[in-house]
Amino acid sequence: MRFSGYFFDLDGTLIDSSKDIAQATNYTLEQLGFPPLPEEEIIKHVGYGGKKLLEGVLGKDNQYLIEKAVSIFRDYYFNNPVVYTKPYPETLEVLENLKKHDKKIAVITNKYESVSKEILKKLNMLDYIDLIIGGDTLDEKKPSPKPVLYALENFGISCDDAIMIGDSETDVLSGKKANTKTCLVMFGYGKKELAKSYNPDYIIPKLSDVLKIS
């Protein structure tokens, strides 16, 4: 295993959270008097943070409505984060393997830090994770390089010794701007062609392929 630091996105990379996110979104829409949307339509907007998700389904024009939606969504989702959510089939195997080889593991997500931690705890994944950086941990989130640079500093490792792994262009861009290696997984929710256009260093069909990068 080539790197000392392995930085993972959460939704669509380590966990399949699509149904819980869709349910929270449709609950929010219902409370605001809007009709529900199909899960596949909602998931198109995952990966950019809760506010961007709701702007995606409601439009950006009415910021008062968006702020109200964010509040409803957050309350519902924070109380129901792991009804259907589960790790992808190879997630635990990969995390166990990395820890066995004393690798540093960070989760860098645009989801709120507190709910990310709660999800990882409920899925018995928290003990594998050395650092969680949420969309609200710092003053900038992916695709800014700040979360990746923060993880590098926290672990005391160089950009050459770390890799950012995720399912969308935000992950690729965040890693590239921080000068780490980048890896795009071909499952999850992200816009793959857009992500590939930013030339990730590695493209893998399944998560366990991370262990083969040398």
C-alpha positions in Angstrom: 0.0 0.0 0.0 1.6 3.1 -1.3 0.3 5.9 0.9 0.3 6.8 4.6 -3.0 8.7 4.4 -6.2 7.5 2.9 -8.9 10.2 2.7 -12.4 9.0 1.8 -15.6 10.7 0.8 -18.6 9.3 2.8 -21.9 9.2 0.8 -21.5 7.2 -2.4 -18.0 6.1 -1.5 -18.0 4.3 1.9 -21.8 4.2 2.5 -25.0 3.9 0.5 -27.2 6.5 2.1 -29.4 7.3 -0.8 -32.7 6.1 0.6 -32.4 8.0 3.9 -31.4 11.2 2.1 -34.3 10.8 -0.3 -36.7 10.2 2.6 -35.4 13.3 4.5 -35.7 15.4 1.3 -39.3 14.2 0.6 -40.3 14.8 4.2 -39.0 18.4 3.8 -40.9 18.9 0.5 -44.1 17.6 2.1 -43.8 19.9 5.1 -43.4 22.8 2.6 -46.3 21.8 0.5 -44.4 20.4 -2.5 -44.9 16.9 -4.1 -42.3 14.2 -3.5 -39.6 13.4 -6.0 -38.2 10.1 -7.1 -35.1 9.0 -5.3 -33.0 9.0 -8.4 -33.9 12.7 -9.0 -32.9 13.6 -5.5 -29.6 11.7 -5.5 -28.4 13.7 -8.5 -27.8 16.6 -6.1 -26.0 14.6 -3.3 -22.4 15.4 -2.6 -22.4 19.2 -2.3 -23.9 19.6 1.2 -27.5 19.8 2.5 -28.2 23.4 1.3 -27.0 22.6 -2.3 -29.1 19.5 -2.3 -32.2 21.5 -1.4 -31.4 24.2 -3.9 -31.1 21.5 -6.5 -34.6 20.3 -5.9 -36.3 23.6 -5.0 -34.3 26.1 -7.1 -32.1 28.9 -5.8 -34.5 31.8 -6.2 -36.2 31.9 -2.8 -33.4 31.9 -0.2 -36.0 32.2 2.6 -37.6 29.0 1.5 -34.2 27.3 1.2 -33.2 28.3 4.8 -36.6 27.0 6.0 -36.0 23.8 4.0 -32.5 23.3 5.4 -33.9 23.6 9.0 -36.6 21.0 8.4 -34.2 18.7 6.5 -31.6 18.9 9.2 -34.0 18.2 12.1 -35.4 15.2 10.3 -32.2 13.7 9.0 -30.3 14.2 12.3 -33.0 12.1 13.9 -33.2 9.5 11.2 -29.6 9.1 9.7 -29.4 5.3 9.6 -32.7 3.8 8.8 -31.6 2.2 5.5 -28.0 3.5 5.3 -25.3 0.8 5.1 -21.7 0.4 4.2 -20.9 -0.7 0.7 -20.0 -4.4 0.6 -16.2 -3.9 0.6 -16.0 -0.9 2.9 -15.3 -2.7 6.2 -12.8 -5.0 4.5 -10.9 -2.0 3.1 -10.9 0.0 6.4 -9.8 -3.1 8.4 -7.0 -3.8 5.9 -5.7 -0.2 6.0 -5.8 -0.1 9.8 -3.9 -3.4 10.0 -1.1 -1.7 8.1 -1.2 1.4 10.3 -2.5 3.8 7.7 -4.2 7.0 8.7 -7.8 7.2 7.6 -9.9 10.4 7.2 -13.4 10.9 6.1 -13.8 14.2 4.2 -17.4 14.9 3.4 -19.7 17.8 2.7 -22.3 16.3 5.1 -22.5 17.9 8.5 -19.7 16.7 10.8 -21.9 15.7 13.7 -24.3 13.5 11.7 -21.4 12.0 9.8 -19.9 10.9 13.1 -23.3 9.6 14.3 -23.7 7.5 11.1 -20.2 6.1 11.3 -20.8 5.2 15.0 -24.1 3.5 14.3 -22.6 1.5 11.4 -19.7 0.4 13.7 -17.2 2.2 11.5 -16.1 5.0 13.8 -13.1 3.1 15.3 -11.5 2.8 11.9 -11.6 6.6 11.3 -8.8 8.8 12.7 -10.4 12.1 11.5 -13.8 13.3 10.4 -14.0 16.6 8.4 -17.6 17.6 7.6 -18.9 20.4 5.4 -19.3 22.6 8.5 -16.0 21.7 10.2 -14.0 24.4 8.4 -14.9 27.7 6.7 -14.7 26.0 3.2 -15.7 22.5 2.0 -14.9 20.4 -1.1 -14.1 21.2 -3.8 -11.9 23.6 -1.8 -8.5 22.1 -0.9 -8.9 23.2 2.7 -10.4 20.0 4.1 -7.6 17.9 2.5 -4.9 20.3 3.6 -6.3 20.2 7.1 -6.2 16.4 7.2 -2.6 16.4 5.9 -1.6 18.9 8.6 -3.5 16.9 11.3 -1.7 13.7 10.3 1.7 15.3 9.7 2.1 13.8 6.3 3.0 15.3 2.9 0.7 15.7 0.0 2.7 13.0 -1.9 1.9 10.5 0.8 -1.9 10.8 0.7 -4.8 10.0 -1.7 -8.3 11.5 -1.8 -10.9 8.9 -2.8 -14.5 9.7 -3.8 -17.3 9.3 -6.3 -17.6 12.9 -7.6 -15.7 15.8 -9.1 -15.7 17.6 -5.7 -13.4 14.9 -4.4 -11.1 14.9 -7.4 -10.9 18.7 -7.4 -10.3 18.9 -3.6 -7.4 16.4 -3.8 -5.9 18.0 -6.9 -5.9 21.5 -5.5 -4.1 20.1 -2.4 -1.6 18.2 -4.6 -2.5 14.8 -3.3 -3.2 11.8 -5.6 -6.8 11.3 -6.4 -9.0 8.3 -7.0 -12.5 8.2 -8.5 -14.7 5.2 -7.7 -17.1 4.3 -10.4 -20.1 3.5 -8.1 -21.9 6.0 -5.9 -23.8 9.1 -7.0 -21.4 11.5 -8.6 -21.4 12.7 -12.1 -18.7 10.3 -13.5 -18.0 12.0 -16.8 -17.6 15.4 -15.1 -15.3 13.8 -12.5 -13.2 12.1 -15.2 -12.8 15.3 -17.0 -10.6 16.5 -14.1 -8.2 13.6 -14.7 -8.1 11.7 -11.5 -4.9 9.7 -11.0 -6.8 6.5 -10.6 -10.2 5.2 -11.6 -11.4 2.1 -9.9 -14.6 0.0 -10.3 -14.7 -1.3 -6.7 -13.4 0.0 -3.4 -11.0 -2.9 -2.7 -9.0 -1.8 -5.7 -7.7 1.0 -3.5 -5.6 -1.6 -1.7 -3.9 -2.5 -5.0 -2.7 1.0 -5.8 1.1 1.0 -5.6 
